[in-house]
Amino acid sequence: MPQPLDTTLLATFLTVAETGSFSGASAKLNCVQSNITARIRRLEDRLGGRLFERGRGGAALTAFGRLAQKGISEALDRLSSVEKELTEASGGAAPLRLGAMETTAAARLPRLLAELRQHCPDASVTLQTAPTARLLDLVWNRRLDAAFVAGPVDGERFHATPAFDETLVALWLGGGDATGPAPQMDTLLAFGEGCSYRAAAQAWLRQQGRADVQVTEMGSLDAMIGCAAAGMGMTVVPQSAAIRVSEAKGLTARPLPAAHGKITTYLVSDVSTLGTDLRI
């Protein structure tokens, strides 16, 4: 009988497919790139086919790799579900796979996670940050149990509990009217496509005839605020995330009009798998 597939190899394969590169998977898994390469070669040898085509743009799935991705993803999801059920049956605490927008993770979750740790010291929680669109996709495909996302949320696909009401503010270096129109800047510093705050900022700018503002994508909240403080452009973030740093960095904070700047953050889960309400 052949030996079972090593789940570490399977998880590594899915991470390379998700990040689109061996270096990206190395950073995400916190291991050297040579280990990533060795794991993928072992998996290819075991499965009998080439999983990736590597080039300057990264690592692209082959047709065989796309087929493997679907089957492996489904298999790991089933394994995770079985593990969770068995853990619950044995009286233990099943791990909670939680997702959040980076701004929510930075400004809102430390207190909540500390309270969870206090009341449930044995609780196991993993956290993944991503824009709203990506988080909803991960919840829908059962790669996350729940996630904090910016509304509105499709009630037919997700169970959604209102968590926080956020006020978006525009931040830029220097003075100017904090109650007037958008500053005359050519660059918006924002997260990638799928970020609800970016979409709100662009809708606000279009309303003021500023549709020509270029977007420079950033990978973290600290990067956006730091680059705004360096005068590289304007950024739009929740007031809860900006309140501690804007004044210290000499940034002007201007709340967006309510039509664009009032956004509710929801805790969402997949309605088809939710057994009990997730309370915060």
C-alpha positions in Angstrom: 0.0 0.0 0.0 1.5 3.4 -0.9 2.3 5.8 1.9 -0.3 8.7 2.5 0.6 12.0 0.9 2.4 14.4 3.3 -0.1 17.2 4.0 2.9 19.6 4.3 3.6 19.0 0.6 -0.1 19.6 -0.3 -0.3 22.8 1.8 3.0 24.1 0.2 1.6 23.4 -3.3 -1.6 25.4 -2.5 0.5 28.3 -1.1 2.6 28.5 -4.2 -0.5 28.4 -6.4 -2.1 31.2 -4.2 0.9 33.5 -4.1 2.0 32.8 -7.7 5.6 32.3 -6.9 8.1 30.1 -5.0 9.5 33.2 -3.2 6.0 34.4 -2.2 5.3 31.0 -0.7 8.7 31.0 1.0 7.8 34.3 2.8 4.3 33.2 3.7 5.4 29.9 5.1 8.5 31.3 6.7 10.9 28.8 5.2 13.8 29.0 2.8 12.9 28.9 -0.9 15.0 25.8 -1.5 12.7 23.9 0.8 9.7 25.1 -1.2 11.3 23.9 -4.4 12.2 20.5 -2.9 8.6 19.9 -1.6 7.1 20.7 -5.0 9.6 18.3 -6.7 8.7 15.6 -4.3 5.0 16.2 -4.9 5.5 16.2 -8.7 7.4 12.9 -8.4 4.6 11.4 -6.4 1.8 12.6 -8.6 3.6 12.0 -11.9 3.2 15.3 -13.5 4.5 18.9 -13.7 2.6 21.3 -11.5 4.1 24.7 -12.4 5.8 26.5 -15.2 8.3 28.9 -13.8 9.3 32.1 -15.4 10.2 35.8 -14.7 6.6 36.4 -13.8 6.6 33.7 -11.1 5.1 30.3 -11.1 2.0 29.5 -13.2 -0.1 26.4 -12.8 0.0 23.9 -15.7 -3.2 22.2 -16.8 -2.2 19.2 -14.6 -1.5 21.7 -11.8 -5.0 23.2 -12.0 -6.5 19.8 -11.8 -4.3 19.0 -8.8 -5.2 22.3 -7.1 -9.0 21.5 -7.2 -8.6 18.0 -5.9 -6.0 18.9 -3.2 -8.0 21.9 -2.0 -11.1 19.8 -1.6 -9.2 17.0 0.1 -7.6 19.3 2.7 -11.0 21.0 3.3 -12.5 17.6 4.0 -9.6 16.7 6.3 -10.0 19.9 8.2 -13.7 19.4 8.6 -13.2 15.8 9.9 -10.5 17.1 12.3 -12.7 19.8 13.6 -15.6 17.4 14.2 -13.4 14.9 16.0 -11.9 17.6 18.2 -15.4 18.9 19.1 -16.5 15.3 19.8 -13.6 14.7 22.1 -14.5 17.8 24.1 -11.6 20.0 22.9 -11.8 23.4 21.3 -11.6 23.2 17.5 -9.3 25.8 15.9 -11.0 28.9 14.5 -9.7 30.1 11.1 -10.4 33.8 11.2 -9.9 36.4 8.5 -9.9 40.2 8.7 -9.1 43.3 6.7 -5.6 44.5 7.7 -7.0 47.8 9.2 -9.5 45.8 11.3 -6.7 43.5 12.4 -4.6 46.4 13.5 -7.2 48.6 15.1 -10.0 46.4 16.3 -8.9 42.8 16.9 -6.2 43.1 19.6 -8.8 43.8 22.2 -11.2 41.1 21.0 -8.5 38.4 20.7 -7.2 39.3 24.2 -10.7 38.9 25.6 -11.1 35.6 23.8 -7.8 34.4 25.3 -9.0 35.5 28.7 -12.3 33.7 28.5 -11.1 30.7 26.5 -7.4 30.2 27.2 -7.3 26.9 25.3 -8.9 28.4 22.1 -6.8 28.1 19.0 -7.2 30.9 16.5 -5.4 31.6 13.2 -5.7 34.9 11.5 -5.3 35.8 7.8 -5.5 39.4 6.5 -6.8 40.3 3.0 -9.1 42.7 1.2 -12.9 42.1 1.6 -13.3 40.4 -1.8 -10.6 37.9 -1.1 -11.9 37.2 2.4 -15.4 36.5 1.1 -14.0 34.1 -1.4 -12.1 32.3 1.3 -15.1 32.0 3.5 -17.3 30.9 0.6 -14.8 28.2 -0.3 -14.5 27.1 3.4 -10.9 28.1 3.7 -11.9 30.4 6.6 -14.5 29.8 9.2 -15.4 33.5 9.6 -14.0 36.9 8.5 -14.4 40.6 9.3 -15.3 42.4 6.0 -16.7 45.7 4.9 -20.4 45.7 4.0 -22.7 45.4 2.3 -22.8 41.6 2.4 -24.9 39.2 0.3 -27.3 37.7 2.9 -28.2 34.8 0.7 -24.6 33.5 0.7 -23.3 34.6 4.1 -24.5 34.9 7.7 -23.5 38.4 8.6 -23.4 40.0 12.1 -22.7 43.8 12.3 -19.5 44.3 14.3 -18.2 47.8 13.9 -19.3 51.1 12.3 -16.3 52.8 10.7 -15.8 56.4 9.5 -13.3 56.7 6.7 -10.8 59.6 6.7 -8.5 60.9 4.1 -4.9 61.5 5.3 -2.3 63.6 3.6 0.8 65.5 4.6 0.7 69.1 5.7 -2.2 71.5 6.2 -5.2 72.3 4.2 -8.9 72.4 4.9 -9.9 69.3 6.8 -13.5 70.0 6.1 -13.3 70.9 2.4 -13.0 69.0 -0.8 -10.3 66.4 -1.6 -6.8 67.7 -1.6 -5.2 68.3 -5.0 -3.0 65.2 -5.0 -2.3 63.0 -8.0 -1.8 59.7 -6.1 -4.1 57.6 -3.9 -2.2 55.1 -1.7 -4.4 52.1 -1.3 -4.6 48.3 -0.9 -5.2 46.2 -4.1 -8.4 45.6 -6.0 -11.1 44.1 -3.9 -10.6 46.5 -1.0 -13.8 48.2 0.0 -12.1 51.3 1.4 -10.3 51.8 -1.9 -13.6 51.5 -3.8 -15.2 54.1 -1.4 -12.2 56.5 -1.8 -12.4 56.2 -5.6 -16.1 56.8 -5.6 -15.6 59.9 -3.5 -12.9 61.2 -5.8 -15.0 60.6 -8.9 -17.9 62.6 -7.4 -15.5 65.5 -7.1 -14.3 65.2 -10.7 -11.0 63.5 -9.6 -11.3 60.3 -11.5 -7.8 60.8 -12.9 -6.1 60.2 -9.6 -3.6 57.4 -9.9 -3.6 54.5 -7.5 -0.4 53.2 -6.0 -1.0 49.8 -4.4 0.5 49.1 -1.0 0.7 45.9 1.0 0.2 47.1 4.5 -1.5 49.9 6.6 1.9 51.0 7.9 3.2 51.4 4.4 0.2 53.5 3.3 0.4 55.8 6.3 4.2 56.0 6.1 4.1 57.0 2.5 1.4 59.6 3.1 3.6 61.1 5.8 6.5 61.2 3.3 4.3 63.3 1.0 3.9 60.6 -1.7 0.1 60.9 -1.8 -3.2 60.6 0.0 -4.6 57.5 1.7 -8.1 56.7 3.0 -8.4 54.5 6.1 -10.8 54.0 9.0 -10.6 56.7 11.7 -10.0 53.9 14.2 -6.8 53.0 12.5 -5.6 56.5 11.9 -6.4 58.2 15.2 -3.2 57.1 16.9 -0.8 58.1 14.2 -2.1 61.0 12.1 -1.3 63.9 14.4 2.1 62.5 15.4 3.1 62.2 11.7 1.9 65.7 10.8 -1.0 64.4 8.7 -4.3 66.2 8.1 -7.3 64.0 8.6 -10.5 64.8 6.7 -13.6 62.6 7.2 -15.3 61.5 4.0 -18.9 62.5 3.4 -21.3 60.0 5.0 -22.4 58.6 1.6 -18.9 57.3 1.1 -17.3 57.3 4.5 -19.8 55.4 6.7 -19.1 51.7 6.4 -20.2 48.8 8.6 -17.8 46.0 9.3 -19.5 42.6 9.5 -18.4 39.2 10.9 -19.4 36.8 8.2 -19.6 33.0 7.8 -20.9 30.6 5.2 -24.6 30.1 5.8 -24.3 26.5 4.6 -21.8 25.5 7.3 -22.7 27.7 10.2 -24.0 25.6 13.1 -24.2 28.3 15.8 -23.9 32.1 15.8 -20.5 33.6 16.1 -20.7 36.3 18.7 -18.2 39.1 19.3 
